[in-house]
Amino acid sequence: MLLAAVVLPQQALAHPQDPTQGGAGGRIIRVTTLAADGPGSLRAAIRAKGPRIIVFEVGGVIDLGRTGLDINNPFVTIAGQTAPAPGITIIKGGIDIKTTDVKIQHIRVLTGADGQAKMSGWEADALSTVRAARVVIENCTFLWGVDENMSASGPRFTGETVADWRAGTSRDIVFRLNLAAEGLANSSHPKGEHSKGSLIHDNATGIVFDRNIWAHNVERNPLVKGGAQVLMVNNLIYNPQWRAVHYNLMDLEWAGRAPVTGEITAVGNVLRGGTDTDPGLPFLMLGGVGDLAYYGRDNFAVDRLGNPLPMFGRYGKTRARLIEAEAPLASLAGYTILPAEEVETTLLATAGARPWDRGSEELRVLFFIAEGRGEVIDDESEVGGYPKIEPTAAPFVDAEWDLATMTPMSGVWPGQKPGAQEHLSPRDRQMRTSGK
């Protein structure tokens, strides 16, 4: 089976104006080393102040050595599409966004356990926002998160009112065309099993999931917590184990505060069960004590054999109600919405980092989705471990890029490969090239 090479997928389907353009119009900062720290490093560029666009004159692996990249200064674009082939892959760490007006494109984050003992305390997210606002995460790949793969988080309660709570946590976050897969299950997280796709923390609002893939995460695909407001358009959920989409306002966490009704609008999403998926797993499950207002349209759920799965279910016998809305709870204006039957094929070709220049891990995960294969894992070593990638270098020439959109003037992307991209074993590759 082949996955077609494409140009930037976000150009193909319309969406509303993003809440931020990151560092557009700011100075260009060049990443010139794959070292985790020091002059010319990605960390140094992130720590800089003022509007800035971070571009790459190197390609390969940035090994964080079980540290994190904290983005604390606003108005920044990280443009992974500018890196020479094979792009930028971050390992042994993750990214936490703790500010406003951030845009990240075409970066791979492969967190992993890095040999840490089970339940030993290493618990990094691959990507999380922490009390952030106006963030766009677009065409990135997040694998092997030890906590979550791709989340929006922050304080649960700041101030006295619901408006205060919502202003004090993550808000106006767009996740578009990302691949969030293989969250590690029984790994180094101190709570034990923790294969989680995405957590949307209590009272986070304006959270958008537009054309993402979740694959091989035990649960949280995504988990929407109390009072949060989420829009899901044309996402693919493959091989969740215990839960796909779920909502839960926990009385234990709200400590006597009155529950706030959460909101989910879900249109054109697909759940496809795999070998790990519990029989009869619903598309949406409700837990906790808080009500959920829900609008759903053209969502599709089947098991691994193509048999229908239910749309709704519950965990816990509580007073929480599912309140079905007659109209969308979040605006759908500006979206090109695919019919559900087109979602899987479209996303396999367009989601994740650098669709024109796939990495081996992405190809493996995407092909296994297409073939109905793959499983939940406990450690990155089960699927080959961290990639070994030879470093590359090439200058970034400002005049060759549209700096407003961070697209190449020529229409040809760094490392763009002609034709289809395949997941090949060494023998397969030899047969394709030698004909023997």
C-alpha positions in Angstrom: 0.0 0.0 0.0 1.2 3.5 -0.8 0.8 6.8 0.9 0.8 9.6 -1.7 3.3 12.5 -1.4 1.5 15.8 -1.1 2.3 19.4 -0.7 1.2 21.3 2.5 -2.1 19.7 3.4 -3.5 22.8 5.2 -3.8 24.4 1.8 -6.2 21.7 0.6 -9.2 22.2 3.0 -10.4 25.5 4.3 -10.6 26.5 8.0 -11.4 29.7 9.9 -8.7 32.3 10.6 -6.4 31.0 13.3 -6.3 32.7 16.7 -2.7 33.7 16.2 0.0 33.9 13.5 2.7 33.3 16.1 5.8 35.3 15.3 4.8 36.4 11.8 6.6 39.7 10.9 9.3 39.2 13.5 13.0 38.6 13.1 14.4 35.4 11.7 16.3 33.2 14.1 18.3 30.3 12.6 18.8 27.0 14.4 22.3 25.9 13.3 23.0 23.0 15.7 21.3 19.9 16.8 22.7 20.3 20.3 20.1 20.5 23.1 21.5 23.8 24.4 23.9 26.6 23.6 24.3 29.1 20.8 22.4 28.2 17.6 20.2 25.7 19.4 16.4 25.4 19.3 16.3 26.0 23.0 18.2 29.3 22.7 15.9 30.4 19.9 12.8 29.6 22.0 14.2 31.6 24.9 14.7 34.7 22.8 12.3 37.6 23.3 10.2 39.5 20.8 8.3 38.4 17.7 10.4 35.8 15.9 10.3 33.0 13.3 12.5 30.1 14.1 13.9 28.4 11.0 16.4 25.5 10.7 19.6 25.1 8.8 20.1 21.6 10.2 18.1 18.4 10.0 18.2 15.4 12.3 17.7 14.5 15.9 17.7 16.9 18.9 18.2 14.7 22.0 16.8 16.6 25.1 18.2 14.0 27.5 15.0 13.8 29.6 14.6 17.6 29.8 11.8 19.8 28.4 11.5 22.7 26.1 9.5 25.4 27.8 8.2 28.2 25.6 7.8 31.2 28.0 8.1 34.1 25.6 5.2 35.0 23.2 5.0 35.7 19.5 7.0 32.8 18.1 6.7 30.5 15.1 8.7 27.3 15.0 8.8 26.4 11.3 10.0 22.8 11.0 9.2 22.8 7.3 12.3 24.9 6.7 14.7 22.2 7.9 16.6 20.2 5.2 15.5 16.5 4.9 14.7 14.6 7.0 13.4 17.5 9.2 13.6 17.9 12.9 13.0 15.0 15.4 13.1 15.8 19.1 13.6 12.8 21.4 13.7 12.1 25.1 11.7 15.1 26.1 8.7 17.3 25.1 7.4 20.8 24.6 5.4 22.8 27.2 3.9 26.1 26.0 3.4 28.5 28.8 2.7 31.8 27.0 0.6 33.3 24.3 0.7 33.5 20.5 2.7 30.4 19.5 2.6 28.5 16.2 4.5 25.2 15.8 4.6 23.4 12.4 6.2 20.2 11.1 8.1 19.1 14.2 8.4 15.4 15.4 8.5 14.8 19.1 9.3 11.2 20.2 9.4 11.3 24.0 9.8 7.7 25.1 10.8 6.2 28.4 14.6 6.3 27.6 15.3 3.2 29.7 13.6 4.5 32.9 12.1 1.9 35.2 8.3 1.4 35.4 6.6 3.9 37.7 9.9 5.6 38.4 8.6 9.1 37.9 9.6 10.3 34.4 6.3 11.5 33.1 6.8 14.0 30.2 4.1 15.0 27.7 5.2 15.1 24.1 3.3 18.4 23.7 1.2 20.4 26.2 -0.1 23.9 26.6 0.1 25.1 30.2 -2.1 28.1 30.9 -1.4 29.2 27.3 -3.6 31.2 24.9 -3.8 31.6 21.2 -1.7 28.6 20.1 -1.7 26.7 16.8 -0.1 23.2 16.6 -0.1 22.2 13.0 1.2 19.1 11.1 3.3 17.8 13.9 4.0 14.2 15.0 3.8 13.2 18.7 4.8 9.7 19.7 5.6 7.8 22.9 4.3 10.4 25.4 4.8 9.1 28.9 2.0 11.4 30.2 -0.1 12.7 27.3 0.8 13.0 23.6 -0.9 16.3 22.8 -2.8 18.3 25.4 -4.2 21.6 26.6 -3.8 22.0 30.3 -3.4 24.5 33.2 -4.9 25.4 36.6 -8.4 24.1 37.3 -9.5 27.2 39.3 -8.1 30.7 39.3 -10.3 33.4 40.9 -13.8 33.0 42.0 -16.1 32.9 38.9 -16.3 30.6 36.0 -15.1 33.4 33.8 -12.0 33.7 36.0 -11.4 30.0 35.8 -11.6 30.0 32.0 -9.3 33.1 31.8 -6.7 31.4 34.0 -6.2 28.2 32.0 -5.5 27.2 28.4 -7.8 28.8 25.8 -8.1 29.3 22.1 -5.8 26.4 21.1 -6.0 24.8 17.6 -4.6 21.3 17.0 -4.7 20.7 13.2 -3.4 17.8 11.1 -1.3 16.2 13.9 -0.5 12.5 14.5 -0.6 11.6 18.2 0.1 7.9 18.6 1.5 5.1 20.8 1.3 6.8 24.2 3.3 4.5 26.5 1.1 2.3 28.7 2.9 0.5 31.5 6.0 2.7 31.5 7.8 5.2 33.9 4.7 7.3 34.8 4.3 7.2 38.6 0.6 6.4 38.3 1.2 3.2 36.3 -0.7 2.7 33.1 -0.7 6.0 31.3 -1.2 5.6 27.5 -3.1 8.8 26.9 -3.8 10.7 23.7 -5.0 14.2 24.6 -6.2 15.8 27.9 -8.3 19.0 27.7 -8.2 20.2 31.3 -11.1 21.6 33.3 -12.5 24.9 32.1 -10.3 25.1 29.0 -12.2 26.8 26.2 -11.9 27.4 22.5 -10.1 24.1 22.0 -10.2 22.9 18.4 -9.2 19.5 17.0 -9.2 19.8 13.2 -8.2 16.7 11.2 -5.9 14.9 13.6 -5.1 11.2 14.0 -5.0 9.5 17.4 -3.8 5.9 17.2 -2.9 3.2 19.8 -3.7 5.2 22.9 -5.4 3.4 25.8 -7.8 6.4 26.3 -8.1 10.2 26.1 -8.8 10.4 22.4 -9.5 13.1 23.7 -10.6 13.3 27.4 -12.5 16.5 27.9 -12.6 17.6 31.6 -15.2 19.6 33.6 -16.6 22.7 32.0 -14.3 22.6 29.0 -15.5 23.5 25.5 -14.2 21.5 22.5 -14.8 21.4 18.7 -13.8 18.2 16.8 -13.9 18.2 13.0 -12.9 15.3 10.8 -10.6 13.5 13.2 -9.6 9.8 13.0 -9.4 7.7 16.2 -7.8 4.3 15.6 -7.4 1.4 18.1 -8.3 3.1 21.4 -8.3 0.4 24.1 -10.6 1.6 27.0 -12.1 4.9 25.7 -12.2 7.0 22.6 -13.8 10.4 23.3 -14.8 10.9 26.9 -16.0 13.6 29.3 -15.5 13.6 33.0 -16.0 16.3 35.7 -14.8 14.6 38.8 -16.4 15.6 42.1 -13.1 14.6 43.9 -11.3 17.3 41.9 -14.0 20.1 42.1 -14.1 19.9 45.9 -17.6 21.1 46.5 -17.7 23.7 43.6 -20.9 23.6 41.6 -20.3 21.6 38.3 -20.1 23.6 35.1 -21.6 22.0 31.9 -19.0 21.1 29.3 -19.5 21.3 25.6 -18.4 19.1 22.7 -19.3 19.7 19.1 -18.2 16.7 17.0 -18.8 16.6 13.2 -17.5 14.1 10.6 -15.2 12.1 13.0 -14.3 8.4 12.6 -13.6 5.8 15.3 -12.1 2.6 14.0 -11.4 -0.2 16.5 -8.2 -2.2 16.4 -6.9 -5.3 18.0 -6.7 -3.7 21.5 -10.1 -2.0 21.4 -12.7 -3.2 24.0 -15.7 -4.9 22.4 -18.6 -2.6 22.1 -16.5 0.5 22.8 -18.7 3.7 22.3 -17.5 6.8 20.3 -18.3 9.0 23.4 -18.4 8.0 27.1 -19.7 10.1 30.0 -18.3 9.8 33.5 -18.2 12.0 36.7 -20.9 14.3 38.0 -21.0 17.1 35.5 -23.4 17.4 32.6 -22.2 17.5 29.0 -23.9 19.4 26.2 -23.2 17.6 23.0 -23.8 18.1 19.3 -22.9 15.3 16.9 -23.3 14.9 13.2 -22.0 12.4 10.7 -19.7 10.6 13.1 -18.8 7.0 12.3 -17.8 4.2 14.6 -16.9 0.6 13.7 -14.9 -2.2 15.2 -11.9 -3.8 13.5 -14.2 -6.0 11.4 -16.4 -3.1 10.2 -19.3 -3.8 12.6 -21.0 -0.8 14.0 -20.1 0.5 17.5 -22.4 2.5 19.7 -22.2 6.3 19.8 -22.7 6.7 23.5 -21.8 4.9 26.8 -21.1 5.6 30.5 -18.6 4.8 33.1 -19.7 5.2 36.6 -23.3 5.3 37.9 -23.6 9.1 38.5 -26.0 11.9 38.0 -24.2 13.4 35.0 -26.5 14.0 32.0 -25.8 14.0 28.3 -27.7 17.0 26.8 -28.0 16.6 23.1 -28.1 19.9 21.3 -30.0 20.6 18.1 -27.4 22.9 16.7 -23.6 23.1 16.9 -22.3 24.6 20.2 -19.2 25.9 18.4 -19.1 27.7 15.1 -18.4 25.6 12.0 -18.1 28.7 9.8 -15.1 28.5 7.5 -14.5 24.8 7.6 -14.5 22.5 4.6 -16.0 19.5 6.3 -15.3 16.1 4.8 -17.9 13.3 4.7 -16.9 10.7 7.4 -16.1 8.1 4.7 -13.4 10.4 3.3 -11.6 11.2 6.6 -9.4 8.1 6.9 -7.9 8.3 3.4 -7.4 12.0 3.5 -5.7 12.1 6.9 -3.4 9.2 6.2 -2.0 11.3 3.3 -1.9 14.7 5.1 -1.7 14.5 8.9 1.6 14.4 10.8 4.9 16.2 10.2 6.2 16.8 6.6 3.8 14.7 4.6 6.1 15.2 1.6 9.1 13.8 3.5 7.8 11.2 6.0 9.9 9.7 8.7 10.2 6.0 9.2 8.1 6.1 12.4 5.3 8.0 10.8 5.2 5.6 7.8 5.0 2.6 10.1 2.2 4.0 12.2 0.2 5.3 9.1 0.6 2.0 7.2 -0.5 0.0 10.2 -3.6 2.1 10.5 -4.4 1.6 6.8 -3.8 -2.2 7.2 -5.7 -2.6 10.5 -2.5 -3.4 12.4 -0.5 -2.0 15.3 -1.1 -2.1 19.1 -0.7 -0.3 22.3 2.9 -0.4 23.5 4.7 0.0 26.9 8.1 1.1 25.6 9.5 2.6 22.4 11.9 -0.4 22.1 8.9 -2.6 21.1 8.8 -0.7 17.8 12.5 -0.2 17.1 13.4 2.5 19.6 14.7 6.0 18.9 15.6 6.6 15.3 19.2 6.9 14.1 19.3 9.8 11.7 22.4 11.2 10.0 22.6 15.0 10.5 22.1 17.3 7.5 22.7 20.9 6.8 21.5 23.5 4.3 21.3 27.3 4.5 17.9 29.0 4.9 17.6 31.7 2.3 15.0 34.3 3.2 14.2 35.3 -0.4 13.2 31.7 -1.2 10.3 31.8 1.3 7.1 33.6 1.7 7.7 34.7 5.3 4.1 35.6 5.9 2.9 32.0 5.3 6.3 30.1 5.7 5.8 28.4 2.4 8.5 28.1 -0.3 8.3 30.5 -3.2 9.1 27.6 -5.6 6.3 25.4 -4.3 8.9 22.6 -3.6 9.4 21.7 0.0 12.8 20.8 1.5 13.3 17.1 1.0 10.1 16.7 -1.1 10.0 13.2 -2.6 8.3 12.5 -5.9 5.5 10.0 -6.2 4.2 7.8 -3.4 5.9 7.1 -0.1 6.1 3.5 1.2 6.8 1.6 4.4 9.5 -0.7 3.2 11.7 -3.3 4.8 15.4 -3.5 3.7 14.5 -6.5 1.4 11.4 -4.6 0.0 13.6 -1.6 -0.7 16.2 -3.8 -2.5 13.6 -5.5 -4.6 12.1 -2.1 -5.6 15.5 -0.8 -6.8 17.1 -3.9 -8.2 14.2 -5.7 -9.7 15.4 -9.0 -8.2 
